[in-house]
Amino acid sequence: MSFYLNQTKFLVSVDCVIFGYEEEQLKLLLYPRAFEPVKGSWSLMGGFVKELESADEAANRVLMETTGLSNIFLEQVSTFSELSRDPFERVISVVYFALIRINQSDEELVKSHGAKWWPVNNLPKLIFDHREMVEKSMNILQQKAVSSLIGIELLQEKFTFMQLRKLYEAIYQREFDPGNFRKKILSLGVLERLNQKNSTESKKGAYYYRLKPNVRIEVLDRIVKI
């Protein structure tokens, strides 16, 4: 035990890069930091890991406390441990990224933290190394979306091909050819067409699709080329 007592102690936190999607824009949930240093500056949602919880449990707690949601897509990104990353105290941060449907989050709970959804292509200045955390999370999201329908967690359970394509365009910040995108997605064999149409996209209407029940979302072939 004396060996452990003689070791340096420091703080461990989690920072959550929370992505949402609305109005054909990929968005990020940020809040004004509530304490010093840099109080009031824009920050990722986060908190310190408590004594009786793991980093995963802490990240899930932060998501529940700030959005009211549980059992959502959450993945560990990286650990940030530079000595100078926090000017006040030595803090090691475990970073996660989450994908949520904005309309399912608790709007009043989000507002109670002063939080705001920002388009990823128009973010304010962030504290410390939070911009790097966002960029690393975006890279991982894009890499996964190359060969998986991972971003589909951001859509409603039923969606049109245009809605799915617009989501991919928001993730990659570029346009895709509608015909080629549709052909590629259909070739994966993971979606089923519903007998319902969205009448706002064309005169004939666009069929809704959804993931096939119990289908594996991961696919072997590339959805898009990057």
Backbone torsions as a table, in degrees:
resi	resn	phi	psi	omega
1	MET	NA	-33.6	-178.1
2	SER	-63.0	-30.3	178.0
3	PHE	-60.5	-44.1	-179.6
4	TYR	-68.9	-37.2	-177.7
5	LEU	-64.1	-28.1	-177.4
6	ASN	-86.5	-1.2	-178.6
7	GLN	-86.4	152.6	179.2
8	THR	-68.7	137.3	178.3
9	LYS	-109.6	144.6	179.1
10	PHE	-149.5	171.2	-176.4
11	LEU	-88.0	147.5	175.3
12	VAL	-122.6	129.4	179.7
13	SER	-125.9	169.2	169.8
14	VAL	-121.1	142.1	173.3
15	ASP	-124.2	130.9	-174.4
16	CYS	-111.0	118.8	174.5
17	VAL	-88.9	99.9	-172.1
18	ILE	-100.1	108.4	178.9
19	PHE	-93.2	139.5	171.7
20	GLY	-133.8	174.6	-176.7
21	TYR	-145.1	126.4	173.7
22	GLU	-160.2	154.3	179.4
23	GLU	52.4	37.4	177.4
24	GLU	61.7	27.6	177.9
25	GLN	-127.6	135.6	170.8
26	LEU	-80.0	128.7	-174.4
27	LYS	-125.4	161.6	-178.0
28	LEU	-127.6	134.4	-179.4
29	LEU	-87.9	119.8	179.5
30	LEU	-126.6	157.0	176.7
31	TYR	-140.5	154.5	177.0
32	PRO	-73.9	123.5	-175.9
33	ARG	-55.4	134.0	-171.0
34	ALA	-92.5	-0.8	-177.2
35	PHE	-148.0	163.3	178.8
36	GLU	-77.9	153.5	1.5
37	PRO	-78.7	169.3	-179.4
38	VAL	51.3	40.8	176.7
39	LYS	-57.6	136.2	178.7
40	GLY	90.4	-12.0	178.0
41	SER	-79.8	155.7	-176.2
42	TRP	-72.7	135.4	-172.5
43	SER	-141.6	156.3	168.1
44	LEU	-68.2	158.4	174.0
45	MET	-74.0	132.2	-178.1
46	GLY	-166.8	-172.8	179.7
47	GLY	178.1	170.4	-179.7
48	PHE	-83.5	146.3	176.4
49	VAL	-73.7	126.3	-178.8
50	LYS	-79.8	164.5	-173.0
51	GLU	-58.7	-37.4	-173.3
52	LEU	-107.9	32.2	177.3
53	GLU	-140.7	154.7	175.4
54	SER	-84.8	171.8	177.5
55	ALA	-63.4	-40.7	177.4
56	ASP	-59.6	-44.3	179.7
57	GLU	-64.6	-37.9	179.1
58	ALA	-64.8	-42.2	179.4
59	ALA	-63.8	-42.6	177.5
60	ASN	-64.4	-36.8	177.7
61	ARG	-64.9	-44.6	178.8
62	VAL	-59.1	-42.7	179.5
63	LEU	-64.1	-42.0	179.0
64	MET	-66.0	-42.1	-177.3
65	GLU	-70.0	-25.8	-175.2
66	THR	-104.7	-24.2	-178.4
67	THR	-122.1	-16.4	-177.1
68	GLY	79.1	9.4	-175.6
69	LEU	-109.3	148.0	174.5
70	SER	-137.4	170.4	179.5
71	ASN	53.9	46.2	177.5
72	ILE	-114.9	170.2	-179.5
73	PHE	-65.3	123.9	-179.7
74	LEU	-145.2	129.0	-178.0
75	GLU	-140.1	138.2	178.1
76	GLN	-73.1	134.8	-176.1
77	VAL	-98.7	-57.8	-174.7
78	SER	-170.7	172.5	174.0
79	THR	-113.0	130.4	179.3
80	PHE	-108.2	119.6	-170.9
81	SER	-137.7	18.9	177.9
82	GLU	-57.4	140.1	-175.5
83	LEU	-59.6	-33.2	-173.8
84	SER	-100.9	12.8	-172.8
85	ARG	-67.3	-28.2	175.2
86	ASP	-123.1	119.1	-174.5
87	PRO	-71.6	-11.0	-175.1
88	PHE	-99.3	-35.6	-174.0
89	GLU	-153.5	155.3	175.4
90	ARG	-74.3	112.6	-178.4
91	VAL	-129.6	124.8	172.7
92	ILE	-99.0	127.6	-176.6
93	SER	-113.2	132.0	172.6
94	VAL	-99.2	121.3	-173.0
95	VAL	-101.1	137.7	177.0
96	TYR	-126.5	153.8	167.5
97	PHE	-122.2	144.2	-177.2
98	ALA	-126.1	152.0	176.2
99	LEU	-121.5	120.2	-178.6
100	ILE	-134.8	157.6	172.5
101	ARG	-88.9	117.7	-173.5
102	ILE	-56.8	-38.7	-177.2
103	ASN	-72.4	-8.0	176.4
104	GLN	-95.8	-11.2	179.9
105	SER	-76.1	159.7	179.3
106	ASP	-80.5	101.2	-174.1
107	GLU	-59.3	-40.9	-179.1
108	GLU	-68.6	-36.8	178.4
109	LEU	-66.0	-42.6	177.2
110	VAL	-59.8	-46.0	-179.2
111	LYS	-64.7	-32.4	-178.6
112	SER	-63.7	-21.8	177.0
113	HIS	-92.8	-0.7	-176.0
114	GLY	72.9	16.5	-174.6
115	ALA	-77.7	157.4	-177.8
116	LYS	-146.6	143.9	175.2
117	TRP	-87.0	122.5	-179.4
118	TRP	-113.4	136.0	172.0
119	PRO	-59.7	137.8	-175.9
120	VAL	-65.4	-20.9	178.1
121	ASN	-92.4	9.9	178.9
122	ASN	-148.8	55.6	-177.1
123	LEU	-85.1	148.5	173.9
124	PRO	-76.8	175.2	175.1
125	LYS	-66.7	132.4	-177.4
126	LEU	-107.5	156.0	-178.4
127	ILE	-72.3	154.6	170.5
128	PHE	47.7	-125.2	-178.6
129	ASP	-105.1	23.8	-176.2
130	HIS	-66.9	-31.1	176.2
131	ARG	-61.8	-41.4	178.3
132	GLU	-64.4	-36.8	177.0
133	MET	-62.3	-42.0	179.2
134	VAL	-64.7	-45.7	-178.5
135	GLU	-63.0	-41.5	178.8
136	LYS	-65.7	-39.5	178.5
137	SER	-65.8	-41.1	177.3
138	MET	-61.8	-41.3	178.9
139	ASN	-61.4	-42.9	179.9
140	ILE	-66.9	-42.5	177.8
141	LEU	-59.4	-44.3	-180.0
142	GLN	-66.3	-40.9	179.1
143	GLN	-62.8	-40.6	-179.8
144	LYS	-70.5	-37.0	-178.6
145	ALA	-70.8	-13.5	176.2
146	VAL	-61.1	-42.5	-173.1
147	SER	-128.1	22.3	179.9
148	SER	-154.6	151.3	175.2
149	LEU	-87.4	42.8	-175.8
150	ILE	-58.5	-39.5	-176.2
151	GLY	-69.0	-6.6	-176.5
152	ILE	-64.4	-18.2	176.2
153	GLU	-62.8	-16.4	-178.4
154	LEU	-86.7	-10.8	-179.5
155	LEU	-99.0	168.6	171.7
156	GLN	-69.9	169.0	-176.9
157	GLU	-63.3	-30.8	174.7
158	LYS	-118.3	142.7	-173.3
159	PHE	-156.4	158.6	175.1
160	THR	-93.4	167.4	177.7
161	PHE	-64.3	-34.9	177.7
162	MET	-63.0	-42.3	179.5
163	GLN	-63.7	-39.8	178.0
164	LEU	-66.9	-42.1	179.1
165	ARG	-64.8	-41.8	178.4
166	LYS	-61.5	-36.0	176.3
167	LEU	-63.0	-46.3	179.6
168	TYR	-63.8	-36.7	177.8
169	GLU	-66.2	-33.6	177.2
170	ALA	-70.7	-37.9	179.4
171	ILE	-66.4	-41.7	-176.4
172	TYR	-95.9	-7.1	179.2
173	GLN	57.7	40.7	174.4
174	ARG	-159.2	166.0	-176.9
175	GLU	-90.7	154.2	176.0
176	PHE	-123.7	146.4	176.3
177	ASP	-65.1	122.9	-175.4
178	PRO	-56.6	-45.3	-177.8
179	GLY	-65.7	-46.3	-179.8
180	ASN	-65.3	-39.5	-179.8
181	PHE	-63.7	-46.4	180.0
182	ARG	-60.4	-45.6	-179.3
183	LYS	-60.8	-43.2	-178.6
184	LYS	-65.2	-46.3	-179.1
185	ILE	-62.5	-43.4	-180.0
186	LEU	-62.5	-33.2	-178.1
187	SER	-67.6	-17.5	-178.6
188	LEU	-74.9	-25.4	177.5
189	GLY	70.4	26.4	-177.0
190	VAL	-108.5	-4.9	-179.2
191	LEU	-111.9	151.3	172.7
192	GLU	-123.9	141.7	-179.0
193	ARG	-84.6	136.7	178.2
194	LEU	-96.4	158.9	177.9
195	ASN	-87.2	45.0	178.1
196	GLN	-135.8	147.7	-178.7
197	LYS	-125.7	151.0	169.4
198	ASN	-96.5	115.1	-173.9
199	SER	-86.6	1.3	-176.2
200	THR	-90.0	-14.0	-173.3
201	GLU	-91.0	-24.3	-179.9
202	SER	-162.3	170.0	179.1
203	LYS	-63.8	-40.5	179.5
204	LYS	-77.1	-20.0	-175.4
205	GLY	87.4	155.2	-179.6
206	ALA	-115.2	131.1	-179.9
207	TYR	-66.5	144.5	171.8
208	TYR	-84.0	148.7	175.4
209	TYR	-127.5	165.3	173.2
210	ARG	-152.0	164.5	175.1
211	LEU	-66.1	139.3	175.8
212	LYS	-63.5	142.9	179.4
213	PRO	-57.1	135.1	175.7
214	ASN	62.1	18.9	179.7
215	VAL	-78.4	147.8	172.2
216	ARG	-79.9	122.3	-177.5
217	ILE	-71.8	-33.5	-179.4
218	GLU	-65.2	134.7	177.8
219	VAL	-127.0	160.8	-175.3
220	LEU	-88.7	-33.3	-176.6
221	ASP	-86.8	161.8	-179.3
222	ARG	-80.1	135.8	174.4
223	ILE	-79.7	-44.7	179.4
224	VAL	-133.3	160.4	174.7
225	LYS	-101.2	130.9	177.8
226	ILE	-127.1	NA	NA
